[in-house]
Amino acid sequence: MGAIGPWQILIILVLAALLLGGGGKISALMGDFAKGIKAFRKGLEDDDDAAIAKRADAAKDVTPPQEETGASSAKDNA
């Protein structure tokens, strides 16, 4: 019962950070962290868009030509 677990250490560290740094600094730190994540995601999306555009420019049209169907081809076969 006397052992300190990882959750108790985490709680103590959070309380110490609040006392030493104040709520404003932690709030600003979390805001900067969120901005970093958003910038990272935007960078990934930009890379994806650039890769898609590059592949689209290099794509070849492989659609087979359409054959005429109807009365004219039936006459040719008879």
N, C-alpha and C positions, 0 to 999 in steps of 0.2 A: 504493500500500500504506500510505502514511502518513496517509491521510484517515480521520477518525473518522466512522463511520456512525451512523444513528439508533439501532440496537440497542445499540451501545457506549455512547452517551449515556444511554440508558434504564437500562442496567446500572449506570453510574456514579451516576446519580441515586438508584436504589434503594439502593445501598450507602451513599451519603451519608445518606439518610433513616434507614437502620438505625443508622448510627453516631451521628447527631445526636439522633434521636428515641428510639431504643431499640425493641426488639421489642414491648414492651407498648403503647406509644402507637399503633403501626401496627395492632396487633391490635384495639385499642379503636376505632380509626378505621374499620377494615373492618367491625367489628361494628355500628357506628352506620350505616354505609352500607347494610348488609344490612337493618337495622331500617327504614330509610327506604324501601327498595324494597318490603318487606313491607307497610308502611303505605300506600304508593302503590297496590299491587295490591288491598289490602283496600278502599281508597276507590273504585277502579274497579268492584269487584264490588258494593259497596253502591249505587253509581249505577246499575248495570245492574239490580239487584234492584228498586230504586225505579221505574225506567222501565218494567220489565215489569209491576209491580203497577199502575202508573198506566194502562198500555195495557189491562190485563185489566179494570180497572174501567170503562173507556170502551168496551169491546168490545160489539157488538150481536150478538144471536143471529139468524143468517141461515139457519138450518136450515129447509128447506121442510117444511110439515106433511105428515105421512105419510097417504097415502090408504089406505082400507081395501081389502084385496085378499082374494079368496076367493070363496065361493059366492054371497054376496049381490050382488056386482058382476056376476057372470055372469048372474044372473037378470034384472038390470036391463037388460042388453044384449040379451037374447033376446026 
